[in-house]
Each structure stands twice: as C-alpha cells, then as structure tokens.
C-alpha cells in the first residue's frame, strides 16, 4: 500500500530528477522503484504499527554536505522535507505522503569529550545508552532519556525527559550549541548568542523544528557517586491509595529522587498474588542520585514508611546507568506495535490511577505499561526556561499500550482510547515526543505554553516561510 501511495503522489507531482539527486549526494538515494525502498522507510521505525504513508524519495545522508545538498535539491524541486533520526517517535511523523525524507541514521559518532571542561560534541544519532557508556568511566554523565535505544536528536529536540530531572533539568537544558541546516540549505551554528531563534526552537519544538540538526554541543555533569534504587510492589487495588500517599509525600522528598508509579504485570515470584487482577499490580520505583551511600539511603528512607505493607520490596540497592537502562528497556521492548499518550497533570497521582483503575485488568496485552512519574522537591513544577520546551507539572505519564500481532490492533487501540479518554480531563499538557499528535493534532499546541506556541509559530513563519519542512499537521492525510 505504501508503494502505491508513493507512486500516486509521484504521478501527481510530475517527474523528479532522481539522477540529479544521486549525483548531488554521496549517500544512498531510494525511490519507490528501488527494491530497498520499503526497508529504507520502515526498517528503523521503533513502532511496528506502521502507517500507510511514504515519501517520494529517501536520502541516507552520510555528512553535512549531503544534508545541504538534499535540502537544496528539495527546494529547487518543489519537494517538502521530513527528517528521520533514530525512528523512535511513536507516531512516526518522519513518514508523510510524498516529499523527501532525509535520513540521518549514519550520524552516529561521539566526536569529542573534554573531561576537564565537561563538554562533549556528538552527532545526532547516538543512543542514550551509548552516551552514558562513553561518559560514565570518565566520571561524567549527561541527562539522557530513559529508554536505552532512543537517539539524542529526537530526544533533545523534544526537550528531553531526563534521568535526575529536578536536579539536572531536561536534556535540552544541557545543550550549549547546535549545528544545523536551515530551510535555505545553509549550514549554521546556533547558541544563546548566535542564531538564537534556531537555538530557542530546537530545544523543545520536536518534529516541527524548521531545520536539521547535525551536531550537538553538550554540557556534562559529574557522575553521581551514589546512585541507589528502591522498589516496592503493591496490589493493583491499592494503587490509588499509594498514588495519593506519594503525591502528598513528594514535595518533602529530595529533588535528587526520581519517583514513579507503574501499573505492570507482576514478576514471576508475585504472579500468584496478582492472579485475581489478571497479573496486574502496582510497582513503585525510586532512584536517587547522590554523593554518598549514606546520603542516598537517608533520601530514600521516607519511602519505607508506606501506609500499606508492600507485597515485596528492596531498599537502596546500588545501581549504574547500565542497570537502569536494562530495567527501563525491559518495559519498552523493541518490535512492538504501540499507542502512546504522555501527559502532564497537577492532580494527585492517586486520582489519576483511580480514574482508570477498572480498565487496567482489562488490558488486552500484558506488555502494556501505565506510568506516572511524580516529581520530587518543593519547587515543582519548575520555572520555565528560555526555550521552546515549556510544559511542566507535578506528574507526568500515561499509557504506553504495546502489543505484538496485527490481529490485536483493534482491541488494544480501543483499550488505549478508553484509558486516554478517562485521563484527559486531568491533563494540563502533553509531551510532544511521546504523544500521538498525528491522530490528535489538538495535542500539539497543548505541548507548549500559549506564549511559546505563538513564538514558535512566528519563528517558523520567519525562517521557513515557504514551508519547506513538513509541519506538525501536514502530509498525514491523503
């Protein structure tokens, strides 16, 4: 189907000088007539619920010169441009009807690390895990995202929901400069003092950014010397009460604690105790980033005072980023078909869980996860920064509905929509990188404060007036 739609678009637009594009670029170029085309447009997509959309051509760029050449070719040919990094965006906005897809999957290098100055330069397609693997042995860290396979560019463009967020801030807050290709096909540098419009927008605009970032300059942080984690399991029916307690407790906890409430399938040793609720239970995790083991244990101690006895627990276990990625990756496995709606709320996490409690045991897939991260410390939500990334609240989360077989699409889609419909009255905003904005375009402006959304639209009018780059809402419908 995708090939047919790509071909029909090609016929509507007229012939394209594909030979000219191939001559202009060192990287591979594919169209619907080439055997590798479907692999080129679908192969690295994280969500295997693949839409029936296809570009007119794909350029697998190998360097900045290729990106510049591809953008200039698109402009001269009247083609709109979409960009793909790691392919992890859940609603797959890199796939549009027609246009030119510029694939950056060859941009995988950590270019330099300056230990003394705590600076690094990376290309956009370096994973969260690989960044920490390179930095941690040097006593350094970066506020990467949680899923090990996610690549830096999509993560940072979306703002960057980071580990240790109330201390380090978002990932985008530790970006000091970028190199990018503009809609006019110019390679420029942007920072707080140079080409500031681009720098402001790139930190939070997500897939609606009006440029192609080819390099990031990062500010690094000392690796916390004592990373410890506690885990508690409770019966599903107890989740609202536990959520209410955590919401009340969170402001008094150390900002160095990352606190989350999950609804997940029970581990094997607890499956019998969760059988009455079809294997579902409540899991609470708390990870602290401290300087000493004693400080870590002191920070986590309050979570030992739960008003409800857990089914099982572990307290202040030392962890590494590698172990954190292993744990996080186990909840978001590769190869699944998925729907996601990640939101912000200032309501009690107990209320949020209660609103969907009756639906949770009815989940068609045991792979699905419902998550609410509860930000800790007295200063939540944090003050707004001078960048596009803007929405914050006391609680972040929602359903990550994941399953494996196409025949289960309808049942899981229906369950996901029931969950999101129940949660929507409590929402104050959305996270642009983990929300199905294709299906629900109204979520896009709600991923920004009104003032920042107005500025972002104005900057796009200024720097991409011809709309070379696909925006948030075009190229999805037939």
C-alpha angles and dihedrals in degrees: 000000000000091000091051092051092047090051093049090052089049090054092049093050097042130232120334124210094242092165089057091053092050091050092049095052132058091203126079119281123201136185132182089273092064121088095227093053099103092045089049093054100034107025101089099033110128095205109064091198087098120193124226096251129114138177124236091240141357128218116197095203119209099191145357092279089061091051091050092047093048094049092048091047091051091050093049092046098047093245125145117228133230123183130214126197117166096339093237100125103118097222093044101229090173086078112077133158102270129332130098121301113209108202117203097185091121092062095091107132132119093214101192144346121202106197096186095050094034093232133134136183118208140171115242101255101065115121127237090245094049092050092055092042089057096044107036097068086055092055092254137113141183128212094255125169125264105248108082097216098050113113124230100245101057089040095051095040088056091052098261121260094217144193111260090017102170091054104033096027123216121331091251091059089066094053109104100179143349138205115220145166114239130216087263091059096252123141108223141162120237129194141138089291103031129054087348097179091065093044092051094048097042091062099072110353092104118190091349093070113129097225143044115251113214101171139025128205108206135199109219131209133214111269107251108250095214116041109170134170137202125197130194130184123205135174114271092243089059094055096095092052092046090047091051091050093049092049090054093044099046099080090058094049125093114273085230089073120092106204126190139172115208133188104209143144113281120258112251094263091058100037093103093054091049096045094102089061095044093262097305122132143158118263122190120196128186121186120185127197107206143149100241136025090240091054090048093051092046091052092050097043096092091063089064089069097073115159088224124054110242123233086235138342146183124207131215098335113179112248138181129211088254090059092044090054092048091052094045093045091055090064094048104042124187122253099034129133108239152188121190138184113176114185144171125236139174092203124105113279085228090062091048093053092043091054092061101026097111091051097052099078088048093064107134093213127053088206094068121106133199112200135183117184111201113205114225133217135050097279101065125161093041124229115271118264128218096264139082093264101095122145119096136156144159094274133034128188149066139173126332100192109196132173139154115226131065091224088064095055097099097048094047094043091052092049092048092052091050090053095047092045090055093048098043097084088060096051125111096179149332138253106239095214098053106038132088096245090160092065093036110031091175087075092067101075088040088064087071138047111258092252094050093045089053091049093046091053091048092051091051090052089051101045102029104028092154091053095235090161120063110249132216096286112023129093095031101093124064 
